[in-house]
Amino acid sequence: RATTGTEWCGQTLSNKSILAWGEQGIGDEILFASMIPDLCAQAKQTILTCDERLVSLFSRSFPEATVVAHREMVNQRFAYQTPTGNLGRYFRDSLEKFPGTPYLIPDAQRVNDWKNWLDYQFPDADLVVGIAWRSQLRSKRLQSHFATLQQMSRLFDLDRVGFVVLQYDDYSADMNELPIELRKHLIHPQGLDLKNQIDETAALMKALDMVVSPFTSTAELAGAVGCHTLIFGHGAGGVGT
């Protein structure tokens, strides 16, 4: 958290610099980052601190901003500072101000590489869908907002549809609950750390036709890169394009 700079409360940013610091979980950082271009359009200089897993993706997506990891020292002087979660009161105070367009830009070559991988894995598929079914947080309060892999299993019999697992924690026990004949319908992106390699995961999501997920960072990232995203459970709805 910033300890210097005046708290920004909507003051004019003409010829001023501002530090915006990401807060809460990584999904919230992704969600609130949709307003960084709005901030850059007003300020002379925008400095954004974020989870280190997001630095490369945010740097590519917001070239007008200086992006640094939370743990790094910000050497630049800045006139104002704000948590990114506060930006909504100034930039999203009406439905019309939500752009509804992708704002995170994965590496184009890696997107193409993942498309080729998907074509190889699912040569006969008309649709390739990424799926997640829960958060890594398994509290009793949250459990009702998620699904089990077994509850989603009817999807896996759909003709000419391929499925890629986007669950980012250990889901081996979930897989063991599925009949063996259904497990073969699920492809795992081997070698990809879905939790920590966020930029690479974003490229995979951009290559997919659709993502189905509860309201977690998986859904936030998929919608932010422009993958058609269906959300179930608490906060259910559609995000992305």
C-alpha positions as CSV (number, residue, x, y, z in Angstrom):
1,R,0.0,0.0,0.0
2,A,1.2,3.5,-0.8
3,T,2.3,5.6,2.2
4,T,2.9,8.9,0.3
5,G,0.9,10.9,-2.2
6,T,-2.5,12.5,-1.6
7,E,-5.4,10.1,-1.7
8,W,-7.1,10.7,-5.0
9,C,-10.8,11.5,-4.7
10,G,-11.6,12.6,-8.3
11,Q,-9.4,15.7,-8.5
12,T,-8.1,16.7,-11.9
13,L,-5.1,14.8,-13.0
14,S,-4.0,17.1,-15.7
15,N,-0.1,17.3,-15.5
16,K,-0.2,15.1,-12.4
17,S,1.1,11.6,-11.6
18,I,-0.8,8.9,-9.7
19,L,0.0,5.6,-8.2
20,A,-2.8,2.9,-8.4
21,W,-2.2,-0.1,-6.2
22,G,-4.0,-3.4,-6.8
23,E,-5.8,-4.8,-3.8
24,Q,-7.7,-7.9,-2.5
25,G,-7.3,-11.1,-4.6
26,I,-5.8,-11.6,-8.0
27,G,-9.3,-11.8,-9.5
28,D,-10.1,-8.4,-8.1
29,E,-6.9,-7.0,-9.5
30,I,-7.9,-8.3,-12.9
31,L,-11.4,-6.9,-12.6
32,F,-10.4,-3.4,-11.4
33,A,-7.6,-3.2,-14.0
34,S,-10.3,-2.5,-16.6
35,M,-10.2,1.1,-15.4
36,I,-6.5,1.6,-15.8
37,P,-6.9,3.0,-19.4
38,D,-9.4,5.5,-18.0
39,L,-6.9,6.6,-15.5
40,C,-4.1,6.8,-18.0
41,A,-6.2,9.0,-20.3
42,Q,-6.5,11.6,-17.5
43,A,-3.1,11.5,-15.8
44,K,0.3,12.7,-17.0
45,Q,1.8,9.5,-15.6
46,T,0.2,6.4,-14.1
47,I,2.1,3.9,-12.0
48,L,0.3,0.6,-11.3
49,T,1.5,-1.9,-8.7
50,C,0.1,-5.5,-9.0
51,D,0.7,-9.1,-8.1
52,E,4.0,-10.1,-9.7
53,R,2.1,-12.8,-11.7
54,L,0.3,-10.1,-13.5
55,V,3.2,-7.8,-14.4
56,S,4.0,-9.1,-17.9
57,L,0.3,-9.2,-18.9
58,F,-0.5,-5.8,-17.5
59,S,2.6,-4.2,-19.0
60,R,1.6,-5.4,-22.5
61,S,-2.0,-4.4,-22.0
62,F,-1.4,-1.0,-20.5
63,P,1.7,0.4,-22.3
64,E,0.8,4.0,-21.1
65,A,1.3,2.9,-17.5
66,T,4.4,2.0,-15.5
67,V,3.7,-1.5,-14.1
68,V,5.6,-2.9,-11.1
69,A,5.1,-5.8,-8.7
70,H,3.8,-5.0,-5.3
71,R,7.1,-6.0,-3.6
72,E,9.2,-3.6,-5.8
73,M,10.2,-0.2,-4.7
74,V,8.4,2.6,-6.6
75,N,11.1,5.2,-7.2
76,Q,9.0,7.7,-9.1
77,R,7.4,10.6,-7.3
78,F,3.6,10.8,-7.6
79,A,1.1,13.5,-6.6
80,Y,-1.8,11.1,-5.9
81,Q,-2.4,7.5,-4.9
82,T,-5.5,5.2,-4.9
83,P,-6.4,1.6,-4.5
84,T,-7.7,0.3,-7.9
85,G,-11.0,-0.8,-6.2
86,N,-11.9,2.9,-5.7
87,L,-11.7,3.8,-9.3
88,G,-15.2,2.5,-10.0
89,R,-16.9,5.4,-8.3
90,Y,-15.3,7.8,-10.8
91,F,-15.1,5.7,-14.0
92,R,-18.0,3.2,-13.7
93,D,-20.9,5.2,-12.2
94,S,-23.4,4.1,-14.9
95,L,-23.9,1.0,-17.1
96,E,-23.0,3.0,-20.2
97,K,-19.5,3.5,-18.9
98,F,-18.7,-0.2,-18.9
99,P,-16.9,-0.7,-22.3
100,G,-17.8,-4.4,-22.7
101,T,-14.6,-5.0,-24.7
102,P,-11.4,-7.0,-23.9
103,Y,-8.8,-5.0,-22.0
104,L,-6.1,-7.6,-21.4
105,I,-3.8,-8.6,-24.3
106,P,-2.1,-11.9,-24.3
107,D,1.0,-12.6,-26.3
108,A,-0.2,-13.1,-29.9
109,Q,2.4,-15.8,-30.8
110,R,1.5,-17.8,-27.7
111,V,-2.2,-17.5,-28.5
112,N,-1.4,-18.9,-32.0
113,D,0.7,-21.7,-30.4
114,W,-2.2,-22.7,-28.1
115,K,-4.6,-22.7,-31.0
116,N,-2.4,-25.1,-32.8
117,W,-2.2,-27.3,-29.7
118,L,-6.0,-27.3,-29.4
119,D,-6.4,-28.2,-33.1
120,Y,-4.1,-31.2,-32.5
121,Q,-5.9,-32.3,-29.3
122,F,-9.4,-31.8,-30.7
123,P,-9.2,-32.3,-34.5
124,D,-13.0,-33.0,-34.9
125,A,-14.4,-30.5,-32.4
126,D,-16.6,-27.7,-33.4
127,L,-16.3,-26.0,-30.0
128,V,-13.5,-26.1,-27.4
129,V,-14.5,-25.1,-23.9
130,G,-12.3,-24.4,-20.8
131,I,-13.9,-25.5,-17.5
132,A,-13.4,-24.8,-13.8
133,W,-15.8,-25.8,-11.1
134,R,-14.7,-24.3,-7.8
135,S,-12.2,-22.0,-6.1
136,Q,-9.2,-23.3,-4.2
137,L,-11.0,-21.9,-1.1
138,R,-13.3,-24.6,0.1
139,S,-15.1,-23.0,3.1
140,K,-18.6,-24.1,3.9
141,R,-19.9,-20.6,3.1
142,L,-18.5,-20.7,-0.4
143,Q,-19.3,-24.3,-1.2
144,S,-22.9,-23.6,-2.4
145,H,-21.6,-21.3,-5.1
146,F,-19.5,-24.0,-6.7
147,A,-20.1,-27.3,-8.5
148,T,-18.4,-30.6,-8.5
149,L,-16.8,-32.1,-11.5
150,Q,-19.3,-35.0,-11.3
151,Q,-22.2,-32.5,-11.5
152,M,-20.7,-31.1,-14.7
153,S,-20.1,-34.6,-16.2
154,R,-23.2,-34.6,-18.5
155,L,-21.5,-31.9,-20.5
156,F,-18.7,-34.2,-21.4
157,D,-20.9,-36.4,-23.6
158,L,-21.7,-33.5,-26.0
159,D,-20.8,-34.3,-29.6
160,R,-17.9,-32.5,-31.2
161,V,-17.1,-30.4,-28.1
162,G,-13.6,-30.5,-26.5
163,F,-12.9,-29.7,-22.9
164,V,-9.8,-28.2,-21.3
165,V,-9.4,-28.2,-17.6
166,L,-8.7,-24.7,-16.1
167,Q,-9.0,-25.7,-12.5
168,Y,-5.8,-24.2,-10.9
169,D,-5.3,-26.3,-7.8
170,D,-4.9,-30.0,-7.2
171,Y,-8.1,-31.7,-8.6
172,S,-6.9,-35.3,-8.7
173,A,-9.5,-36.3,-6.1
174,D,-12.2,-34.7,-8.3
175,M,-11.0,-36.7,-11.3
176,N,-11.1,-39.9,-9.4
177,E,-14.8,-39.4,-8.8
178,L,-15.5,-39.5,-12.5
179,P,-16.1,-42.7,-14.5
180,I,-13.0,-43.7,-16.5
181,E,-14.8,-43.3,-19.8
182,L,-15.6,-39.6,-19.0
183,R,-12.1,-38.7,-17.9
184,K,-10.8,-39.2,-21.4
185,H,-12.9,-36.2,-22.6
186,L,-10.9,-33.8,-20.4
187,I,-7.6,-32.5,-21.6
188,H,-5.1,-31.0,-19.1
189,P,-2.6,-28.4,-20.4
190,Q,0.5,-30.2,-19.3
191,G,3.4,-28.1,-18.2
192,L,1.2,-25.0,-17.6
193,D,1.0,-23.7,-14.0
194,L,-2.5,-22.3,-14.2
195,K,-2.2,-20.5,-10.8
196,N,1.2,-18.8,-11.3
197,Q,1.7,-18.5,-15.1
198,I,-1.1,-16.0,-15.6
199,D,0.2,-14.5,-18.9
200,E,0.5,-18.0,-20.4
201,T,-2.9,-19.0,-19.1
202,A,-4.4,-15.8,-20.6
203,A,-3.0,-16.9,-24.0
204,L,-4.6,-20.3,-23.7
205,M,-8.0,-18.7,-22.7
206,K,-7.9,-16.4,-25.7
207,A,-7.5,-19.5,-27.9
208,L,-10.6,-21.2,-26.5
209,D,-14.1,-20.7,-27.8
210,M,-15.7,-20.5,-24.4
211,V,-15.0,-20.8,-20.7
212,V,-17.5,-22.1,-18.1
213,S,-16.6,-21.3,-14.5
214,P,-17.9,-20.1,-11.1
215,F,-17.1,-16.5,-10.2
216,T,-13.4,-16.9,-9.6
217,S,-10.2,-15.4,-11.0
218,T,-10.5,-17.9,-13.8
219,A,-13.7,-16.3,-15.0
220,E,-12.3,-12.8,-14.5
221,L,-9.2,-13.5,-16.6
222,A,-11.2,-15.2,-19.4
223,G,-13.6,-12.3,-19.7
224,A,-10.8,-9.8,-19.6
225,V,-9.1,-11.3,-22.6
226,G,-12.3,-11.5,-24.6
227,C,-13.2,-15.2,-24.3
228,H,-16.9,-15.8,-24.2
229,T,-17.4,-16.7,-20.5
230,L,-20.4,-18.3,-18.8
231,I,-20.5,-17.9,-15.0
232,F,-22.6,-20.1,-12.6
233,G,-23.3,-19.8,-8.9
234,H,-23.0,-16.6,-6.9
235,G,-22.7,-13.6,-9.1
236,A,-23.7,-15.7,-12.1
237,G,-24.0,-14.1,-15.5
238,G,-22.0,-13.6,-18.6
239,V,-18.8,-11.6,-19.0
240,G,-16.5,-11.1,-21.9
241,T,-17.5,-10.7,-25.5
